[in-house]
Amino acid sequence: MKVRVLGCSGAIAKDCRTTSFLIDDDVLVDAGTGVGDLTIDEMQRVHSVLLTHSHLDHVAALPLMLDTVASLRKEPLKVYALAGTIAALKTHVFNDVIWPDFTRIPSVDNPFVRFYEISCGQTLEFANKVVEVLPAVHTVPAVGYAIASGNGCWVFSGDTERNAAFWRRVNQLRVAMLVIETAFSNREKDLARRSLHLSPESLAQELDCIDKEKRFPIYITHTKPKETDMIMSEIQRFDQTMPFGAHVTHDIRWLRAGQEFEL
């Protein structure tokens, strides 16, 4: 299984694209502005989109991608999301005001896009990929995902704050790689808490939930562009500076757009 990072920034700026991952060449996890780096042929090969939640940085490119390739497709694009996410997209995006209602164009029977409701704990199968829907704790209904390949799972936290249920499940999986958000530095940890995001301090507490015998690479995503250097500096030293005695010894790296991983 190949994972290509299209976007992993918490906001836009030069060379900063928001969240989207291309799994092999046919499944997108989230549809942030990073989707815009795909060619038309690459967009056309995507048959399914897995959304974590409805916030704009995770869905912004979905209507635009559909506009680009819908007429080239032989069947509707399949979008999998929580009921609340689907409702938000239908109400606020595909509403014939912000964007055409592609769930009814060119016809109700043969639309450009179909939504499929998912729930936490559900398992989906796509050819050689098995996807499990994981819990997330955010300001809107949200999930993460674990996608299994022969060498273990690629796990994505989605946007989340403290999330004990997520770690209970992660500790049961054979994890090959974890992608986890840390949107704010410690100087904005109160804002992170209010917006249900992680800061390095809360990240350290979360990583301390991982079973001690487990070791896998951890990649940090969703950093705010102006805060990235500070966030990564705080993460690299937080095992020495955190007051609550966290003993984090994992291999932690910053995720970058354009990276590709074979799992």
Secondary structure, 3 states (H helix, E strand, C coil): CEEEEEECECCCECCECECEEEECCCEEECCCHHHHHCCHHHHHHCCEEECCCCCHHHHCHHHHHHHHHHHHCCCCEEEEEEHHHHHHHHHHCECCCCECCCCCCECCCCECEEEEEECCCCEEEECCEEEEEEECCCCCCCEEEEEEECCEEEEECCCCCCCHHHHHHHCCCCEEEEEEECCCCHHHHHHHHHCCCCCHHHHHHHHCCCCCCCCCCEEEECECHHHHHHHHHHHHHHHHHCCCCCCCCCCEEECCCCCEEEC
